[in-house]
Amino acid sequence: MPTAVLAGDPCYDRILAALPQRDRFRRALGVGPGQRLIVVSSTWAPRSLFGGAGAAGAGEPGADDLLPWLLSRLATELPADEYRKTAVLHPNIWYGHGPGQVRAWLDNARRAGLEAIPPLDGWRQSLIAADCVLGDHSSVTYYAASMGIPVLLGAFPQEDLDPLSPVAALGRTAPSLLRRGSLRAQIDRAITSHNPSRYKELAEQTSSSPGESAALLRRLFYGLMDIPEPEGHPALLEPLPLPPYLPARVTAPIRVLARQIGSDPPELALVRYAVVGDEPDPSEDTAALSEDPAAPADTAHTVADEETRETGRLRVADVVVRHAAGDDPRLGPPAAWTSEALDRYPYCGLVAYVDGPDRCVVRTREGHLVRLSAATEPDGRPDLCDPAVYASALYAWLASGQPLGDALPAITVRTGAAAHHVTVEPLPPSAPPSPPPAGSHASSSASPVRIRSAPTRSPFAS
């Protein structure tokens, strides 16, 4: 065929070259030890995952559009500190509907911590960092399978594809994402049961010349111009850059389930769920949350980010959080903001000023000012858990009737499989807050919300 050439795949070659950077890409996305990165990928066709029509074609013929269910479950079912979520959407989705419309569709999921990756840059790094991809018949989903990443197909219109194509073979091989049952259970099962060699044959068909596209294409271009290639200068592709640090930011109200594991030394386990839209409060369904009747959550409380859209929640939250630099002149130092915040939100029991990736300053209703700092990881890097988790752990400790002094000098906070060792350092109070209104629940000695035991397994079970 005189018009056909063997060119390789520059995009895939850049991905292959960047695979050794996977851990760095994960940290850039705020994914720490014990966390799983879930990537939602969609092409732009009407029968794609994001297109809606025919989305059930992967495994549920005739079912309703899967996407609203998926976005809702991503927002509320996955514990915020155990799963990081990103969306990789085809550029035509962004340009066809407009960025504002796409962000509106993703709104609840974004407020619950999902990051919408820009359409041109960063999606390859997110894919390399992924633990599981929820996708369709897109090349991005195929790339994921070829790299040995677990894949769940939320849409796959087989009738639109050449049955002999490698992409069609992926649709016959990969498991389907079903609307029935738990999204979290399907994701966990896809990850734990995955065989890395499952898509070996498909990986071999991704490119006929892996790693050679730059040389092949340069030879072609110079040949078309009928001039010789430069000698002594190999054809190279630009490496994928390290993305900026982009940790998850949950601005929706958060419901925190806490359980005290030990008191000497203090140790607590926390599970946090975003509460968005019309979805039920996850803490109200203990049968779905508590997986072990011997280890239910002890207490529950609500956390509100000061920048939340649902400002009414700030008046009734148990913990109010602000993320900002410690020297932000608009807010003042953490000691000043925490004092003002307790006056501004008289019904909360604790406020937290997160001024770093692994630390925060908290003030209790009694006026105690404390710095919470997570110990570094074994390699010296900072702990990437949201420091608001540590503030919630201290609140749960105090709300259970334990004195602040017993939390010194450190507490251990568990989120899923990860353990975070947090130093508790008293600071000068500077400015005492106003006392709480009579009858409020703000005092740390007040009775916490109790969670009833449930007949199923707890999220705190090992």
Buried (B, 14 or more C-beta within 10 A) or exposed (E): EEEEEEBBBBBBBBBBBBEEBBEBBBBBBBBBBBBBBBBBBBBBBEBBBBBBEBBBBBBBEEBEBBBBBBBBBBBBBBBBBBBBBBBBBBEEBBEEBEEEEBEEBBBBBBBBBBBBBBBEEBBBBBBBBBBBBBBBBBBBBBBBBBBBBBBBBBBBBEEBBEEEEBBBBBBEBBBBBBBEEEBBEBBBBBBEEBEEEBBEEBBEBBBEEBBBBBBBBBBEEBEEEEEEEEEEEEBEBEEBEEBEEBBBBBBBBBBBBBBBBEEEEBBBBBBBBBBBBEBEEBBEEBEBBBBBEEBBBBBBBBBBBBEBEBEEBBEEBBBBBBBBEBEBEEBBBBBEBBBBBBEBBBBBBBBBBBBBBBBBBBBBBBBBBBBBBBBEBEEEEBBBBBBBBBBBBBBBBBBBEBEBEBBBEBBBBBBBEBBBBBBBBEBEBBBEBEBBEEEBBBBBEBEBBEBEEBEEBBBBEE
